[in-house]
């Protein structure tokens, strides 16, 4: 009897732990219904999408795009600002949809390397936090100016408003129509469920209940 009770308690603890781990990870579909394309309003589309979201280590970014028309490459900030692949982190992902797991905290930058897609706004900057603390506001997407110019005064800090686009060059290719976007080529990708606070509360309740039962019968 005692052995069976121990097995039941252990199973409850295991299930609660798995539920809590699943609730702690989120799948973010980049751009939502827009997908990963050249946005008609420039880089502001992805800046606005990322604003207010919380990205944590372990979360997944899903880039929905048509193979051979776009790609995804993680780069450093200098390449993000200049829209080039000179400081690439890893290799470009050429096949859509692309799933990217956020494996480290800090600023993450992604661009499309096709033609002038990046210059026309197909770029994403996010900040990843290592815990549940707020940290999802995207990093400021502007290129650093000349050294010594407009040095900030520590006693009078100023707020820098990020530019919606890192380039003012004219578009070289028209925005990809949403009708030909990733939704037609990625039928298997569905909108991910959001993290539910009730799931976390249930997991914590099961953990507490199991601990009480284990202490009472052992």
MARNU-864911 format. One record per residue: residue in one letter; z negated, y negated, x negated of N, C-alpha, C, CB in turn; residue number from 1. Coordinates in nm, 3 decimals. Atoms other than C-alpha are relative to their C-alpha. Glycine has a CB too. Layout:
<recs>
A, Z, Y, X, Z, Y, X, Z, Y, X, Z, Y, X, NUM
...
</recs>
This chain:
<recs>
X, 0.000, 0.120, -0.083, 0.000, 0.000, 0.000, 0.000, -0.125, -0.086, -0.121, 0.000, 0.094, 1
X, 0.008, 0.115, 0.088, -0.100, -0.240, -0.275, 0.129, -0.016, -0.080, -0.119, 0.014, -0.095, 2
X, -0.124, 0.007, 0.078, 0.213, -0.152, -0.473, 0.112, -0.058, 0.084, 0.039, 0.139, -0.051, 3
X, -0.104, 0.053, -0.088, 0.437, -0.221, -0.174, -0.020, -0.149, 0.025, 0.003, 0.077, 0.134, 4
X, 0.029, 0.142, -0.022, 0.262, -0.552, -0.111, 0.042, -0.083, -0.119, -0.149, -0.020, 0.028, 5
X, -0.040, 0.072, 0.121, 0.318, -0.653, -0.471, 0.151, -0.017, -0.006, -0.050, 0.075, -0.125, 6
X, -0.146, 0.008, 0.002, 0.688, -0.573, -0.438, 0.050, -0.105, 0.099, 0.061, 0.137, 0.033, 7
X, -0.039, 0.099, -0.101, 0.714, -0.783, -0.119, -0.024, -0.141, -0.050, -0.076, 0.024, 0.132, 8
X, 0.033, 0.133, 0.052, 0.540, -1.078, -0.282, 0.096, -0.039, -0.111, -0.144, -0.004, -0.051, 9
X, -0.092, 0.029, 0.110, 0.759, -1.052, -0.592, 0.139, -0.035, 0.054, 0.009, 0.121, -0.096, 10
X, -0.131, 0.030, -0.059, 1.073, -1.041, -0.376, 0.004, -0.137, 0.063, 0.037, 0.105, 0.103, 11
X, 0.005, 0.132, -0.062, 0.963, -1.350, -0.184, 0.005, -0.110, -0.105, -0.126, -0.015, 0.085, 12
X, -0.004, 0.097, 0.109, 0.901, -1.536, -0.508, 0.140, -0.013, -0.059, -0.098, 0.040, -0.109, 13
X, -0.134, 0.001, 0.056, 1.244, -1.438, -0.640, 0.097, -0.074, 0.091, 0.049, 0.141, -0.025, 14
X, -0.089, 0.067, -0.095, 1.424, -1.549, -0.324, -0.026, -0.150, 0.005, -0.016, 0.060, 0.141, 15
X, 0.034, 0.142, -0.003, 1.237, -1.879, -0.314, 0.049, -0.072, -0.124, -0.150, -0.019, 0.013, 16
X, -0.048, 0.060, 0.124, 1.323, -1.944, -0.678, 0.151, -0.020, 0.002, -0.039, 0.086, -0.118, 17
X, -0.145, 0.012, -0.007, 1.693, -1.875, -0.618, 0.043, -0.110, 0.095, 0.061, 0.133, 0.043, 18
X, -0.033, 0.105, -0.096, 1.701, -2.100, -0.312, -0.023, -0.138, -0.058, -0.081, 0.016, 0.128, 19
X, 0.032, 0.130, 0.059, 1.536, -2.383, -0.503, 0.101, -0.038, -0.107, -0.141, 0.002, -0.058, 20
X, -0.099, 0.027, 0.104, 1.780, -2.350, -0.795, 0.133, -0.039, 0.061, 0.017, 0.121, -0.090, 21
X, -0.127, 0.031, -0.066, 2.078, -2.352, -0.559, -0.003, -0.139, 0.061, 0.033, 0.103, 0.107, 22
X, 0.011, 0.132, -0.063, 1.950, -2.661, -0.380, 0.002, -0.112, -0.103, -0.127, -0.008, 0.082, 23
X, 0.007, 0.102, 0.103, 1.911, -2.844, -0.711, 0.136, -0.033, -0.059, -0.093, 0.043, -0.109, 24
X, -0.133, 0.024, 0.054, 2.284, -2.822, -0.794, 0.093, -0.047, 0.110, 0.055, 0.127, -0.067, 25
X, -0.090, 0.061, -0.098, 2.554, -3.025, -0.622, 0.143, 0.006, -0.053, -0.041, -0.145, 0.030, 26
X, -0.142, 0.004, 0.032, 2.932, -3.000, -0.616, 0.057, -0.133, 0.050, 0.076, 0.122, 0.063, 27
X, -0.056, 0.130, -0.034, 3.104, -3.340, -0.622, 0.153, 0.009, -0.006, -0.052, -0.111, -0.097, 28
X, -0.147, 0.003, -0.003, 3.470, -3.355, -0.512, 0.043, -0.142, -0.034, 0.056, 0.044, 0.140, 29
X, -0.034, 0.134, 0.050, 3.606, -3.648, -0.713, 0.097, -0.069, 0.095, 0.061, 0.009, -0.143, 30
X, -0.084, 0.076, -0.090, 3.748, -3.911, -0.481, -0.003, 0.048, 0.143, 0.137, 0.002, -0.048, 31
X, 0.004, -0.060, -0.134, 3.665, -3.697, -0.175, 0.142, 0.032, 0.047, -0.070, -0.096, 0.101, 32
X, -0.133, -0.031, -0.055, 3.980, -3.687, 0.042, 0.114, -0.060, -0.082, 0.009, -0.049, 0.143, 33
X, -0.104, 0.062, 0.085, 4.169, -3.909, -0.204, 0.050, 0.098, -0.105, -0.053, -0.126, -0.067, 34
X, -0.036, -0.091, 0.108, 4.163, -3.642, -0.473, 0.012, -0.073, -0.133, 0.131, 0.070, 0.032, 35
X, -0.018, 0.054, 0.135, 4.255, -3.701, -0.837, 0.146, -0.042, -0.014, -0.040, 0.105, -0.112, 36
X, -0.136, 0.053, 0.001, 4.566, -3.923, -0.819, -0.004, -0.142, -0.056, 0.063, 0.003, 0.142, 37
X, -0.004, 0.141, 0.033, 4.681, -4.273, -0.907, -0.040, -0.078, 0.125, 0.142, -0.044, -0.052, 38
X, 0.043, 0.068, -0.123, 4.481, -4.479, -0.656, 0.076, -0.129, 0.022, -0.150, -0.029, -0.005, 39
X, -0.077, 0.120, -0.032, 4.658, -4.760, -0.476, -0.075, -0.128, -0.037, 0.035, -0.001, 0.146, 40
X, 0.077, 0.120, 0.034, 4.372, -5.003, -0.550, -0.055, 0.005, -0.141, -0.114, -0.016, 0.098, 41
X, 0.040, -0.004, 0.140, 4.336, -4.914, -0.918, -0.130, 0.074, -0.023, -0.014, -0.139, -0.053, 42
X, 0.120, -0.073, 0.041, 4.027, -4.792, -1.099, -0.119, -0.025, 0.092, -0.037, -0.036, -0.140, 43
X, 0.111, 0.029, -0.091, 3.803, -4.951, -0.834, -0.025, 0.116, 0.096, 0.027, -0.128, 0.079, 44
X, 0.016, -0.111, -0.093, 3.866, -4.646, -0.615, -0.103, 0.100, -0.050, 0.133, 0.070, 0.024, 45
X, 0.093, -0.099, 0.054, 3.678, -4.409, -0.846, -0.133, -0.063, -0.040, 0.062, 0.070, -0.121, 46
X, 0.126, 0.070, 0.026, 3.422, -4.671, -0.947, -0.085, -0.007, 0.127, 0.026, -0.142, -0.054, 47
X, 0.071, 0.006, -0.128, 3.331, -4.718, -0.581, -0.046, 0.137, 0.045, 0.088, -0.064, 0.107, 48
X, 0.039, -0.136, -0.039, 3.327, -4.342, -0.524, -0.126, 0.044, -0.072, 0.114, 0.099, -0.028, 49
X, 0.115, -0.044, 0.080, 3.077, -4.285, -0.804, -0.125, -0.082, 0.027, 0.034, -0.006, -0.147, 50
X, 0.116, 0.087, -0.022, 2.854, -4.577, -0.709, -0.092, 0.058, 0.107, 0.046, -0.142, 0.040, 51
X, 0.097, -0.050, -0.096, 2.536, -4.466, -0.536, -0.023, 0.149, -0.003, 0.040, -0.039, 0.135, 52
X, 0.019, -0.146, 0.011, 2.581, -4.096, -0.620, -0.092, 0.032, -0.117, 0.138, 0.072, -0.016, 53
X, 0.087, -0.046, 0.108, 2.334, -3.907, -0.834, 0.061, 0.125, -0.062, -0.144, 0.029, 0.052, 54
X, -0.058, -0.112, 0.074, 2.487, -3.679, -1.096, -0.107, 0.055, -0.095, 0.128, -0.042, -0.079, 55
X, 0.102, -0.063, 0.083, 2.256, -3.429, -1.265, 0.063, 0.110, -0.087, -0.113, 0.059, 0.087, 56
X, -0.043, -0.111, 0.084, 2.295, -3.176, -1.544, 0.001, 0.127, 0.084, -0.093, 0.017, -0.124, 57
X, -0.016, -0.119, -0.081, 2.422, -2.855, -1.383, 0.090, -0.021, 0.119, -0.134, 0.048, 0.046, 58
X, -0.093, 0.029, -0.110, 2.627, -3.031, -1.114, 0.144, 0.029, -0.044, -0.014, -0.147, 0.046, 59
X, -0.141, -0.029, 0.028, 3.001, -2.966, -1.088, 0.089, -0.110, 0.059, 0.040, 0.137, 0.058, 60
X, -0.104, 0.092, -0.048, 3.290, -3.213, -1.061, 0.124, 0.081, 0.032, 0.031, -0.112, -0.106, 61
X, -0.124, -0.067, -0.039, 3.596, -3.087, -0.873, 0.111, -0.105, 0.005, -0.015, 0.073, 0.138, 62
X, -0.115, 0.091, 0.004, 3.921, -3.268, -0.961, 0.116, 0.068, 0.074, 0.040, -0.036, -0.149, 63
X, -0.110, -0.056, -0.079, 4.179, -3.194, -0.691, 0.131, -0.072, -0.034, -0.031, -0.012, 0.153, 64
X, -0.130, 0.059, 0.034, 4.532, -3.252, -0.821, 0.105, 0.110, -0.004, -0.006, -0.075, -0.136, 65
X, -0.112, -0.093, 0.005, 4.875, -3.091, -0.827, 0.034, 0.031, -0.145, 0.122, -0.057, 0.074, 66
X, -0.035, -0.043, 0.135, 4.954, -2.889, -1.138, 0.135, -0.058, -0.041, 0.003, 0.153, -0.009, 67
X, -0.121, 0.059, 0.060, 5.219, -3.047, -1.365, 0.025, -0.145, 0.044, 0.120, 0.084, 0.035, 68
X, -0.015, 0.140, -0.037, 5.168, -3.387, -1.203, -0.115, -0.085, -0.053, 0.009, -0.014, 0.151, 69
X, 0.117, 0.069, 0.054, 4.821, -3.477, -1.336, -0.075, 0.098, -0.090, -0.092, -0.054, 0.115, 70
X, 0.093, -0.084, 0.076, 4.554, -3.348, -1.573, -0.133, -0.072, -0.009, 0.056, 0.033, -0.143, 71
X, 0.133, 0.059, 0.019, 4.190, -3.414, -1.664, -0.041, 0.019, -0.145, -0.106, 0.064, 0.096, 72
X, 0.046, -0.007, 0.139, 4.059, -3.497, -2.011, -0.127, -0.082, -0.013, 0.110, -0.050, -0.098, 73
X, 0.122, 0.075, 0.029, 3.706, -3.593, -2.109, 0.016, -0.070, -0.134, -0.125, 0.092, 0.001, 74
X, -0.016, 0.079, 0.122, 3.703, -3.869, -2.371, -0.125, -0.083, -0.024, 0.125, -0.092, 0.010, 75
X, 0.107, 0.094, 0.029, 3.467, -4.108, -2.540, 0.035, -0.137, 0.059, -0.023, -0.011, -0.154, 76
X, -0.018, 0.128, -0.068, 3.423, -4.464, -2.413, 0.115, -0.080, -0.058, -0.128, -0.081, -0.009, 77
X, -0.107, 0.078, 0.060, 3.664, -4.617, -2.664, 0.137, 0.044, 0.053, -0.004, 0.013, -0.153, 78
X, -0.126, -0.050, -0.054, 3.945, -4.393, -2.540, 0.009, -0.025, 0.149, 0.014, 0.150, -0.029, 79
X, 0.000, 0.031, -0.143, 3.841, -4.450, -2.180, 0.045, -0.144, 0.023, -0.141, 0.022, 0.062, 80
X, -0.038, 0.141, -0.014, 3.871, -4.827, -2.224, 0.146, -0.022, -0.040, -0.090, -0.088, -0.085, 81
X, -0.137, 0.019, 0.048, 4.199, -4.799, -2.417, 0.101, 0.093, 0.062, 0.003, 0.018, -0.147, 82
X, -0.089, -0.096, -0.065, 4.343, -4.518, -2.202, 0.085, 0.077, -0.101, 0.092, -0.072, 0.099, 83
X, -0.068, -0.086, 0.095, 4.428, -4.287, -2.490, -0.085, 0.123, -0.024, 0.029, -0.075, -0.133, 84
X, 0.069, -0.128, 0.022, 4.332, -3.936, -2.602, -0.040, 0.018, -0.145, 0.090, 0.116, 0.043, 85
X, 0.034, -0.010, 0.142, 4.242, -4.016, -2.963, -0.139, 0.056, -0.022, 0.013, -0.134, -0.066, 86
X, 0.138, -0.049, 0.013, 3.872, -3.938, -2.908, -0.031, 0.098, 0.113, -0.101, -0.118, -0.001, 87
X, 0.016, -0.098, -0.108, 3.909, -3.642, -2.675, -0.120, 0.090, -0.025, 0.126, 0.084, 0.015, 88
X, 0.108, -0.097, 0.005, 3.617, -3.413, -2.598, 0.052, 0.128, 0.065, -0.131, -0.053, 0.072, 89
X, -0.061, -0.121, -0.053, 3.772, -3.070, -2.561, 0.148, -0.019, 0.025, -0.070, 0.042, 0.128, 90
X, -0.143, 0.002, -0.030, 4.122, -2.998, -2.434, 0.023, -0.044, 0.144, 0.062, 0.138, -0.025, 91
X, -0.030, 0.040, -0.138, 4.291, -3.140, -2.124, 0.013, 0.123, 0.090, 0.128, -0.083, 0.007, 92
X, -0.014, -0.104, -0.100, 4.275, -2.928, -1.809, 0.129, -0.029, 0.077, -0.124, 0.007, 0.096, 93
X, -0.134, 0.025, -0.053, 4.634, -2.893, -1.691, 0.021, 0.059, 0.140, 0.103, 0.057, -0.094, 94
X, -0.019, -0.070, -0.127, 4.588, -2.672, -1.382, -0.100, -0.049, 0.103, -0.012, 0.152, -0.019, 95
X, 0.089, 0.046, -0.105, 4.448, -2.807, -1.058, -0.020, 0.106, 0.108, 0.054, -0.126, 0.061, 96
X, 0.111, 0.092, 0.021, 4.204, -2.797, -0.903, -0.082, 0.039, -0.122, -0.090, -0.005, 0.124, 97
X, 0.078, -0.024, 0.121, 3.979, -2.833, -1.208, -0.147, -0.019, 0.030, 0.045, -0.094, -0.114, 98
X, 0.146, 0.008, -0.015, 3.606, -2.761, -1.202, -0.063, -0.030, -0.135, -0.058, 0.132, 0.060, 99
X, 0.066, 0.042, 0.124, 3.400, -2.940, -1.467, -0.150, 0.000, 0.023, 0.051, -0.142, -0.047, 100
X, 0.146, -0.006, -0.011, 3.031, -2.854, -1.510, -0.062, -0.106, -0.092, -0.053, 0.142, -0.036, 101
X, 0.069, 0.103, 0.078, 2.810, -3.141, -1.625, -0.112, 0.067, -0.080, -0.056, -0.113, 0.093, 102
X, 0.094, -0.077, 0.083, 2.628, -2.980, -1.918, -0.089, -0.085, -0.088, 0.077, 0.096, -0.087, 103
X, 0.084, 0.086, 0.082, 2.463, -3.283, -2.076, -0.023, -0.132, 0.070, 0.063, -0.023, -0.139, 104
X, 0.031, 0.130, -0.059, 2.295, -3.608, -1.978, 0.070, -0.111, -0.077, -0.152, -0.024, 0.002, 105
X, -0.064, 0.115, 0.064, 2.445, -3.948, -2.053, 0.126, -0.042, 0.072, 0.031, 0.031, -0.145, 106
X, -0.124, 0.050, -0.058, 2.772, -4.127, -1.988, 0.115, 0.098, -0.023, 0.035, -0.138, -0.060, 107
X, -0.116, -0.090, 0.008, 3.078, -3.912, -1.914, 0.123, -0.077, 0.046, -0.022, 0.129, 0.087, 108
X, -0.123, 0.073, -0.029, 3.434, -4.044, -1.913, 0.117, 0.100, 0.013, 0.030, -0.106, -0.110, 109
X, -0.114, -0.089, -0.025, 3.747, -3.874, -1.771, 0.123, -0.084, 0.031, -0.030, 0.098, 0.116, 110
X, -0.126, 0.070, -0.024, 4.111, -3.983, -1.768, 0.110, 0.102, 0.028, 0.038, -0.090, -0.120, 111
X, -0.123, -0.078, -0.010, 4.455, -3.853, -1.674, 0.092, -0.048, -0.113, 0.068, -0.016, 0.142, 112
X, -0.081, 0.037, 0.116, 4.685, -3.845, -1.977, 0.149, -0.008, 0.032, -0.022, 0.100, -0.112, 113
X, -0.141, 0.006, -0.035, 5.014, -3.835, -1.786, 0.048, -0.146, 0.004, 0.024, 0.069, 0.137, 114
X, -0.063, 0.132, -0.005, 5.233, -4.142, -1.850, -0.101, -0.113, -0.009, 0.079, -0.014, 0.127, 115
X, 0.093, 0.112, -0.007, 5.049, -4.459, -1.757, -0.097, 0.016, 0.117, 0.076, -0.132, 0.013, 116
X, 0.090, -0.025, -0.112, 4.830, -4.294, -1.493, -0.137, -0.063, -0.023, -0.014, 0.150, 0.023, 117
X, 0.132, 0.056, 0.031, 4.509, -4.400, -1.668, 0.003, -0.153, 0.013, -0.045, 0.041, -0.142, 118
X, -0.011, 0.146, -0.008, 4.626, -4.761, -1.705, 0.006, -0.048, 0.144, 0.122, -0.049, -0.076, 119
X, -0.014, 0.038, -0.140, 4.699, -4.764, -1.333, -0.121, 0.041, 0.085, 0.125, 0.061, 0.057, 120
X, 0.125, -0.023, -0.073, 4.347, -4.654, -1.240, -0.048, 0.142, 0.013, 0.013, -0.054, 0.131, 121
X, 0.044, -0.140, -0.012, 4.328, -4.274, -1.269, -0.097, 0.031, -0.113, 0.122, 0.098, -0.002, 122
X, 0.105, -0.015, 0.101, 4.003, -4.273, -1.466, -0.135, -0.004, 0.072, 0.009, -0.111, -0.111, 123
X, 0.132, -0.011, -0.063, 3.642, -4.192, -1.387, -0.109, -0.010, -0.105, -0.012, 0.133, 0.079, 124
X, 0.116, 0.012, 0.088, 3.315, -4.297, -1.552, -0.125, 0.023, 0.084, -0.005, -0.140, -0.069, 125
X, 0.125, -0.028, -0.071, 2.977, -4.155, -1.444, -0.113, 0.008, -0.100, 0.011, 0.132, 0.082, 126
X, 0.120, -0.019, 0.081, 2.622, -4.138, -1.574, -0.075, 0.120, 0.053, -0.090, -0.126, 0.000, 127
X, 0.066, -0.125, -0.038, 2.452, -3.797, -1.569, -0.146, -0.007, -0.043, 0.070, 0.123, -0.063, 128
X, 0.142, -0.001, 0.031, 2.074, -3.771, -1.551, -0.047, 0.144, -0.018, -0.082, -0.070, 0.111, 129
X, 0.052, -0.133, 0.029, 1.870, -3.479, -1.676, -0.104, 0.043, 0.103, -0.061, 0.004, -0.138, 130
X, 0.099, -0.033, -0.101, 1.627, -3.493, -1.383, 0.044, -0.060, 0.131, -0.141, -0.050, -0.040, 131
X, -0.032, 0.054, -0.131, 1.611, -3.606, -1.023, -0.013, -0.150, 0.010, -0.086, 0.063, 0.102, 132
X, 0.014, 0.145, -0.005, 1.552, -3.968, -1.120, 0.134, -0.065, 0.017, -0.068, -0.052, -0.126, 133
X, -0.129, 0.066, -0.021, 1.821, -4.216, -1.015, 0.066, -0.031, -0.131, -0.018, -0.128, 0.080, 134
X, -0.074, 0.029, 0.122, 2.092, -4.253, -1.276, 0.147, 0.022, 0.022, -0.049, 0.085, -0.116, 135
X, -0.137, -0.034, -0.032, 2.421, -4.217, -1.098, 0.096, -0.117, -0.008, 0.006, 0.059, 0.135, 136
X, -0.091, 0.113, 0.005, 2.557, -4.569, -1.127, 0.093, 0.016, -0.119, -0.077, -0.132, -0.008, 137
X, -0.094, -0.021, 0.108, 2.875, -4.549, -1.332, -0.018, -0.101, -0.110, 0.141, -0.005, 0.051, 138
X, 0.011, 0.095, 0.110, 2.871, -4.706, -1.680, 0.103, -0.110, 0.014, 0.015, 0.070, -0.134, 139
X, -0.088, 0.115, -0.009, 3.031, -5.047, -1.717, 0.131, 0.027, -0.069, -0.067, -0.123, -0.060, 140
X, -0.130, -0.034, 0.061, 3.405, -4.983, -1.774, 0.071, -0.120, -0.057, 0.088, 0.068, 0.100, 141
X, -0.071, 0.111, 0.062, 3.492, -5.275, -1.999, 0.001, 0.022, -0.150, -0.065, -0.135, 0.035, 142
X, -0.012, -0.012, 0.145, 3.608, -5.294, -2.356, -0.086, -0.105, -0.067, 0.146, -0.015, -0.044, 143
X, 0.086, 0.093, 0.072, 3.378, -5.454, -2.609, 0.081, -0.114, -0.058, -0.075, 0.073, -0.111, 144
X, -0.069, 0.117, 0.053, 3.475, -5.806, -2.708, -0.026, -0.018, -0.147, -0.041, -0.124, 0.075, 145
X, 0.021, 0.025, 0.143, 3.480, -5.957, -3.060, -0.147, -0.017, -0.031, 0.077, -0.124, -0.045, 146
X, 0.140, 0.009, 0.040, 3.153, -5.934, -3.247, -0.038, -0.145, -0.017, -0.025, 0.079, -0.130, 147
X, 0.049, 0.136, 0.014, 2.946, -6.249, -3.228, 0.040, -0.090, 0.115, 0.048, -0.058, -0.128, 148
X, -0.047, 0.084, -0.109, 3.125, -6.377, -2.921, -0.088, 0.022, 0.121, 0.146, 0.029, 0.034, 149
X, 0.083, -0.004, -0.120, 2.912, -6.465, -2.623, -0.120, 0.090, -0.018, 0.083, 0.046, 0.119, 150
X, 0.118, -0.082, 0.026, 2.598, -6.310, -2.775, -0.104, -0.026, 0.108, -0.059, -0.028, -0.140, 151
X, 0.098, 0.020, -0.108, 2.343, -6.250, -2.499, -0.131, -0.054, -0.053, -0.025, 0.130, 0.074, 152
X, 0.129, 0.056, 0.035, 2.018, -6.442, -2.507, -0.108, 0.090, 0.056, -0.016, -0.145, 0.052, 153
X, 0.101, -0.094, -0.050, 1.723, -6.198, -2.488, -0.091, -0.062, 0.104, -0.084, 0.052, -0.114, 154
X, 0.091, 0.063, -0.094, 1.513, -6.456, -2.301, 0.066, -0.030, 0.133, -0.055, -0.126, -0.059, 155
X, -0.075, 0.025, -0.123, 1.788, -6.516, -2.043, 0.107, 0.106, 0.017, 0.063, -0.140, -0.002, 156
X, -0.101, -0.107, -0.014, 1.957, -6.184, -1.974, 0.096, -0.031, 0.113, -0.068, 0.137, 0.025, 157
X, -0.103, 0.020, -0.101, 2.279, -6.195, -1.782, 0.049, 0.134, 0.050, 0.117, -0.083, -0.055, 158
X, -0.052, -0.123, -0.059, 2.434, -5.938, -1.554, 0.151, 0.002, -0.012, -0.043, 0.014, 0.149, 159
X, -0.145, -0.013, 0.018, 2.783, -5.818, -1.642, 0.058, 0.076, 0.118, 0.035, 0.070, -0.133, 160
X, -0.066, -0.066, -0.113, 3.003, -5.736, -1.345, 0.118, 0.078, -0.052, 0.046, -0.103, 0.108, 161
X, -0.109, -0.082, 0.055, 3.233, -5.443, -1.431, 0.132, -0.035, 0.064, -0.030, 0.148, 0.019, 162
X, -0.135, 0.024, -0.051, 3.604, -5.502, -1.398, 0.050, 0.123, 0.071, 0.096, -0.039, -0.112, 163
X, -0.048, -0.119, -0.072, 3.771, -5.276, -1.142, 0.106, 0.077, -0.072, 0.052, -0.038, 0.133, 164
X, -0.105, -0.070, 0.074, 4.039, -5.186, -1.391, -0.006, -0.044, -0.144, 0.139, -0.027, 0.061, 165
X, 0.006, 0.034, 0.141, 4.052, -5.172, -1.768, 0.131, -0.053, -0.050, -0.039, 0.120, -0.080, 166
X, -0.129, 0.047, 0.044, 4.411, -5.284, -1.779, 0.067, -0.080, 0.109, 0.088, 0.116, -0.043, 167
X, -0.072, 0.082, -0.096, 4.622, -5.552, -1.614, 0.149, 0.020, -0.011, -0.032, -0.146, -0.019, 168
X, -0.140, -0.026, 0.016, 4.952, -5.400, -1.713, 0.058, 0.049, 0.131, 0.024, 0.101, -0.111, 169
X, -0.061, -0.043, -0.127, 5.197, -5.340, -1.427, 0.012, 0.150, 0.008, 0.138, -0.062, 0.017, 170
X, -0.010, -0.143, -0.021, 5.221, -4.998, -1.277, 0.135, 0.050, -0.044, -0.026, 0.036, 0.146, 171
X, -0.125, -0.058, 0.046, 5.479, -4.775, -1.439, 0.050, 0.104, 0.098, -0.017, 0.061, -0.137, 172
X, -0.042, -0.095, -0.100, 5.479, -4.520, -1.164, -0.081, -0.023, 0.125, -0.015, 0.145, -0.050, 173
X, 0.064, 0.033, -0.127, 5.397, -4.558, -0.799, -0.114, 0.096, 0.026, 0.101, 0.004, 0.114, 174
X, 0.111, -0.090, -0.036, 5.073, -4.418, -0.658, 0.051, 0.125, 0.069, -0.101, -0.072, 0.090, 175
X, -0.037, -0.126, -0.061, 5.099, -4.057, -0.562, -0.037, -0.002, 0.147, -0.066, 0.119, -0.071, 176
X, 0.034, 0.003, -0.143, 5.120, -4.038, -0.181, -0.104, 0.105, 0.030, 0.125, 0.024, 0.088, 177
X, 0.107, -0.094, -0.033, 4.817, -3.876, -0.027, 0.052, 0.124, 0.068, -0.102, -0.068, 0.089, 178
X, -0.055, -0.119, -0.067, 5.043, -3.644, 0.173, 0.039, 0.106, -0.098, 0.118, -0.037, 0.084, 179
X, -0.039, -0.098, 0.102, 5.156, -3.482, -0.152, -0.115, 0.027, -0.094, 0.121, -0.048, -0.078, 180
X, 0.118, -0.012, 0.085, 4.806, -3.484, -0.291, -0.049, 0.141, -0.007, -0.109, -0.089, 0.048, 181
X, 0.053, -0.133, 0.027, 4.583, -3.198, -0.377, -0.032, 0.082, 0.122, -0.121, -0.012, -0.081, 182
X, 0.040, -0.077, -0.117, 4.503, -3.105, -0.020, 0.101, 0.107, 0.034, -0.019, -0.091, 0.117, 183
X, -0.101, -0.100, -0.032, 4.837, -2.921, 0.013, 0.007, 0.112, -0.101, 0.134, -0.064, 0.012, 184
X, -0.010, -0.101, 0.104, 4.799, -2.731, -0.312, -0.131, 0.071, -0.026, 0.050, -0.062, -0.126, 185
X, 0.131, -0.059, 0.027, 4.432, -2.646, -0.302, -0.067, 0.038, 0.130, -0.088, -0.095, -0.081, 186
X, 0.060, -0.036, -0.129, 4.365, -2.473, 0.030, -0.135, 0.064, -0.013, 0.090, 0.092, 0.074, 187
X, 0.126, -0.072, 0.013, 4.071, -2.286, -0.115, -0.118, -0.089, -0.025, 0.010, 0.099, -0.110, 188
X, 0.108, 0.091, 0.032, 3.869, -2.596, -0.192, -0.046, -0.069, 0.126, 0.042, -0.102, -0.106, 189
X, 0.053, 0.064, -0.118, 3.645, -2.720, 0.084, -0.106, -0.099, -0.041, -0.058, 0.103, 0.098, 190
X, 0.101, 0.101, 0.030, 3.407, -3.011, 0.102, -0.133, 0.068, -0.020, -0.008, -0.105, 0.111, 191
X, 0.125, -0.069, 0.030, 3.080, -2.898, -0.062, -0.113, -0.047, 0.088, -0.037, -0.018, -0.145, 192
X, 0.117, 0.041, -0.078, 2.757, -2.897, 0.133, -0.091, -0.086, -0.084, -0.076, 0.120, 0.053, 193
X, 0.092, 0.086, 0.072, 2.511, -3.168, 0.039, -0.134, 0.069, -0.013, -0.016, -0.135, 0.071, 194
X, 0.131, -0.058, 0.023, 2.168, -3.082, -0.096, -0.093, -0.035, 0.114, -0.058, -0.047, -0.134, 195
X, 0.087, 0.023, -0.116, 1.923, -3.043, 0.189, -0.144, -0.004, -0.045, 0.020, 0.110, 0.106, 196
X, 0.141, 0.010, 0.035, 1.567, -3.161, 0.155, -0.081, 0.109, 0.069, -0.055, -0.137, 0.036, 197
X, 0.073, -0.105, -0.070, 1.460, -2.904, 0.414, 0.004, 0.132, -0.076, 0.057, 0.019, 0.140, 198
X, -0.010, -0.123, 0.079, 1.585, -2.624, 0.187, -0.103, -0.001, -0.111, 0.140, 0.015, -0.059, 199
X, 0.099, 0.010, 0.107, 1.366, -2.751, -0.096, -0.141, 0.017, 0.054, 0.012, -0.135, -0.071, 200
X, 0.133, -0.014, -0.059, 1.065, -2.778, 0.135, -0.028, 0.146, 0.034, -0.012, -0.088, 0.127, 201
X, 0.017, -0.142, -0.033, 1.124, -2.420, 0.255, -0.030, 0.082, -0.125, 0.125, 0.055, 0.069, 202
X, 0.023, -0.073, 0.124, 1.141, -2.295, -0.102, -0.142, -0.020, -0.051, 0.102, -0.043, -0.108, 203
X, 0.136, 0.028, 0.046, 0.816, -2.468, -0.194, -0.104, 0.068, 0.089, -0.025, -0.152, -0.004, 204
X, 0.092, -0.066, -0.091, 0.648, -2.329, 0.118, -0.009, 0.150, -0.029, 0.044, -0.022, 0.144, 205
X, -0.001, -0.143, 0.032, 0.756, -1.973, 0.033, -0.074, 0.028, -0.130, 0.143, 0.052, -0.011, 206
X, 0.071, -0.019, 0.126, 0.627, -2.014, -0.322, -0.150, -0.008, 0.022, 0.044, -0.105, -0.103, 207
X, 0.143, 0.015, -0.025, 0.287, -2.137, -0.198, -0.055, 0.119, 0.078, -0.027, -0.130, 0.075, 208
X, 0.045, -0.112, -0.081, 0.260, -1.865, 0.066, -0.009, 0.129, -0.080, 0.093, 0.019, 0.119, 209
X, 0.000, -0.121, 0.081, 0.351, -1.593, -0.181, -0.115, 0.000, -0.100, 0.133, 0.016, -0.073, 210
X, 0.110, 0.009, 0.096, 0.096, -1.718, -0.434, -0.133, 0.031, 0.068, -0.005, -0.139, -0.065, 211
X, 0.125, -0.026, -0.073, -0.180, -1.712, -0.170, -0.014, 0.149, 0.032, -0.005, -0.083, 0.131, 212
X, 0.004, -0.142, -0.033, -0.088, -1.359, -0.061, -0.029, 0.085, -0.123, 0.133, 0.042, 0.064, 213
X, 0.022, -0.075, 0.124, -0.079, -1.235, -0.421, -0.144, -0.010, -0.044, 0.092, -0.051, -0.111, 214
X, 0.139, 0.018, 0.042, -0.421, -1.383, -0.494, -0.098, 0.071, 0.094, -0.033, -0.149, -0.006, 215
X, 0.090, -0.061, -0.096, -0.571, -1.236, -0.178, -0.005, 0.151, -0.009, 0.038, -0.040, 0.138, 216
X, -0.006, -0.145, -0.004, -0.461, -0.875, -0.221, -0.002, 0.067, -0.137, 0.122, 0.043, 0.072, 217
X, 0.006, -0.062, 0.135, -0.471, -0.823, -0.601, -0.137, -0.016, -0.059, 0.106, -0.063, -0.094, 218
</recs>
